[in-house]
Amino acid sequence: MPLPDIRILEFESRLLRDNPMGDPNIRRLPVYVPPGYDAKRKVPYPVVYLLAGWSGRGARYLADEGAFTVSLPDRLDQMITNGDVPPLLVVFPDGATKLGASQYINSAANGPYMDYLCDEIVSFVDSKFHTFKSREFRGVLGHSSGGFGAMVTGMLRPDTFAYFCSSAGDSWYEQLYQAPIPTMIGVIQKAGGVRTFMERFLESPNPGGLLKREDFETMMNLSMCACYAPNLSVPVLCGDLYFDIESGELIPEAWNKFLAWDPVRMVERYADALRQMKWIHLEAGTEDEYGLHIGHRQVARRLKAHGISFYLEEYPGKHSGHHYRFGDRIRKMLEKMPLKNG
């Protein structure tokens, strides 16, 4: 079988220009193009946007995961060739920031990443490829922080996407961000403070490979302050810390800003937007070490209370190691699109 057709485009964002973090506004934008792509065919192509998790860029989904697995582009080629899914485009946005991730939301510290995705990248892709150019044929999905991004994009931008799938998306913040506090305090105190810890982390040539797991996860949680409680007057952190580094007590003003972004709580505020979704899918491993399968159950319970249709799926496994499921997730999403009438 021929190699998958991956177009690596260069995209220059106007919205991310001169962002507070100093992150690049010119980035690579990989796009998976199906076998036999025809820019002049009568029926346009549906588009799926795949959002990476914390510290990742969309391009991470393009690589083989090992000797015993199949890469997502190869899997999609096989599925299309076998007739399991119709031809489609898959876009892999780069939502990474200096501190790890943008969570794909607009932040005074990171920049307007939701607008960057919905207003710039979507329009750019539609201008470069033969797409439907309609939310009716456009979906978003992702894992972990990417799953969170998919959920909140569905809530805030139903004008852009009509389908979303969250794989272990960040939720149930009382567990997700409070449970690590004791470990974080130990890491921060050992380093001599938040600023010192973050500077050392960022100076490391390979943080994910050289540092201990507790260091990596401390950085991950600290980086959320710039996303949810941005404050450019705080050095390096660029956000308000949500707990006291001595006592571990929550700091109400910052913590309430975090809670405002918990999808569990957001359902109430964005119920009308969620009713506009044509497909909502939540799935996670039953042993997710961050408790995100339970977070999804809470989101599902609130969706049900508002009479909003959804699919909730759980499977054996922990938080990571499930990228092989993306092919099936995409298949389920496409089944809900009115492609036969396209």
PyMOL commands that set and color helices and strands:
alter all, ss='L'
color gray80, all
select helices_A, chain A and resi 58-62+72-81+113-128+135-137+145-156+173-176+181-191+194-203+207-210+213-228+252-259+263-269+271-275+292-305+323-335+339-341
alter helices_A, ss='H'
color red, helices_A
select strands_A, chain A and resi 5-12+26-33+47-51+89-91+106-107+111-112+138-143+163-167+279-285+311-315
alter strands_A, ss='S'
color yellow, strands_A
deselect
rebuild
show_as cartoon
